Amino acid sequence: MPFLTLDYSANLDAVDVPGLLLRLNQALVDSGQTKEVDIKSRAIRFDTFQVGTSTTGARAFAHVKVSLLSGRTPEIKKDIADRLLAVLKAEAGWPAAMLVQMAVQLDDIDRAAFVSFRLGD
């Protein structure tokens, strides 16, 4: 825990996605709310997508969703979201001539309904 998913449009091919995931993970660690070994992150590239109604192809998106165990205050969640958005904004691979919409979403996982197991070290 937590689970981090980066959804992004296929026209962001200049973005270093593995590096971006690593930097997003580090931002979670830097928040003091999780251990690095507990973060599970993945990226999903969307080849079929639409941003608004424009057909020029000059629009893109990057959406980070983080699922955390419940119990954190709104202030802590806002701090985490701000840290993650700062990482997105600092990414060097965003196309200059493209509108890229970025968002961060934090969701609570009900502690009573979540179980996990770790095998090995």
N, C-alpha and C positions, 0 to 999 in steps of 0.2 A: 504494500500500500504506500503511496498512491499509484493510481493508473493515470498515465498521461497519453492522450491521443492527439496527434497533429493531423488534421485534415487539410489538404491543400489542393489547389487546382493545378492541372497538368502543365499549364503555361508558365509555371514558375520553375522551369528546368535548370536555371542558373543557381538556384538555392542549394547550398550544401546541407542536405536534409540530415544525414547522420551527425554532422557537426552541430547543426541546430538542435537536434534532440539532446545531444550531450550538454549544450549550453542551457537548455531548458531544465534538464535534470539538475545541473549545478545551481540554478536559481532556486529550485525547490529545496536543495540541501542548504543553501545560504539563508533561506527563510527560518531555519531552525525548527521546522515542523516535521521533518522526516529524516531518516537515515538514508544514505545514498544507496545502500544495498536493497532497500525496500521499494525503490521506484521502478516501475515497469512502464516503459514508454515505447510507442510505436507510431509510425507515420502511414497515412493512407492517402495515396495520390488518386485524384478523381479525374479520369480522362473525359468523362461526360459531365459537364457542369454548365451552369448559366448564372451570371451575376446581373441582376436586373433584366432589362429588356434589350440592351444594346447587342448588336450582332457584329461589332467590330473586332472582338477578341482582345480588346485592350483593357480588360478587367480581370482581376484574379482575387483569390481569397486564401487566407491562412487562418485556421480556427483551431485553437488549443482548448481541449477539454480535459479537466483534471477531476478525477473522482477520489475523494478523501473520506476517511472514516468521520462520521459526524462528531460534533462536540467543539469545533473551533468557533471562536467569536466572529461576528461580521468584520471586525477590524483586522483580524488575522487573515481571513479569507481575502479581503481587499488588498492587503499587503502582498499576499502570494500572487494574486491576479496582476497587480501592478508590476511585480518583478518579472513575471512571465511576458507581459506585454512589452516591457523594456527590452527583453531579449529579442523578441520578434522585430521590434522597430530597429534594433541595432544590426540586424542581419544584413550582410553586404550584397547578397545576391538578388535583391528585389529589382525588377526591371524599372529603369528610370522613366520610360514612356508609358507606363501602365498604372492604372488605378488598382492598388492592392488593398483590399479590406481585411483588417486583422481584428481578431476577437479572442478573448479568453473567457472561458466558462468554468466555474467551479461547482461541482455537485457533491452533495453529501451522500455517503453510503450508510444506511442504517446499521449500526454496530450489532444489533440483535439479530440481524438477518444475513450477516456476512461471516464466512469461515474461510480460513486459508491454512496451508501447510507448506513448510519449506523442507525439502529433502537435501541433505548434505550441508556443507558449510557455505 
